[in-house]
């Protein structure tokens, strides 16, 4: 497993990390502590040293499971957690010094840590990215030794551009073969400022695995069933905002481009072909998915023709409906 700096002068982390939105569960199903432990152990065995989580994942059980995992090994893992989505209602006003401090203290307790490696604002309302009080609160927590660094998780490129007016260390953003826009303006500015890029939703909610078809059924409470039009949260989180039927057409051409039914290693390698990316964080609800994801680390660099082919498929099927929204 190759390592990259999480941000300029930041810690070295495995270029493939572990996203834990689904840790110990499938979307909409109860948390399984035993399965969560298996997933984390498999990540360790495969050389993953970066784990991404959030205080709201599985009602805090994701952070607790990671905290227990950290106690088992002497090796250093970098844990990035996020805060803010527990707010109800989820409003700009809720992002204030008192709440952010409480969020950080809660994550420290669940993870069993004295200092967080990194905390990200968890896709807050757009005005938060220009709210001085928020970043002053994060600066205070850093000065107090509660966090080593901070950054933002974003829905829109414009939010990341706004956030870089402040001394953030990293930006977490949806970036995959169906979401090319971040590479145009966000990545160059981040590189210039030494801000790391954490690529999330790398497989477009599984659509870019190549394993789904028109007959695939998702769980009743799965966001891929309930949020296709943004009924619960930003629809860009579900299939990267791509219409499912249209996405299947694009996937068919991607399979032809790479000559395979299994797109996972190619979809992840495509992301890692962008030097600005610090780490990509595919999720895993079971241990076998971890070992499947890390195969991208051994996949040869994509050719110029393959990279151009991905862009051509994006332009043909995806750009018109997706590019301008995020």
GIVEN-V924195 format. One record per helix or strand of 2 or more residues. SS is the DSSP state (A for helix, B for strand). FROM is the first residue (numbers start at 0). TO is the last residue. If there is no record, write none. Layout:
ss=SS from=FROM to=TO
ss=SS from=FROM to=TO
This chain:
ss=B from=2 to=4
ss=B from=11 to=13
ss=B from=17 to=18
ss=A from=32 to=44
ss=B from=49 to=51
ss=A from=56 to=71
ss=B from=77 to=82
ss=A from=91 to=93
ss=A from=96 to=110
ss=B from=117 to=121
ss=A from=125 to=129
ss=A from=131 to=142
ss=B from=149 to=152
ss=A from=156 to=162
ss=B from=169 to=173
ss=A from=180 to=182
ss=A from=185 to=192
ss=B from=195 to=199
ss=A from=203 to=208
ss=A from=222 to=225
ss=A from=234 to=236
ss=A from=238 to=240
ss=A from=243 to=257
ss=A from=263 to=271
ss=B from=276 to=279
ss=A from=286 to=297
ss=A from=303 to=316
ss=A from=318 to=321
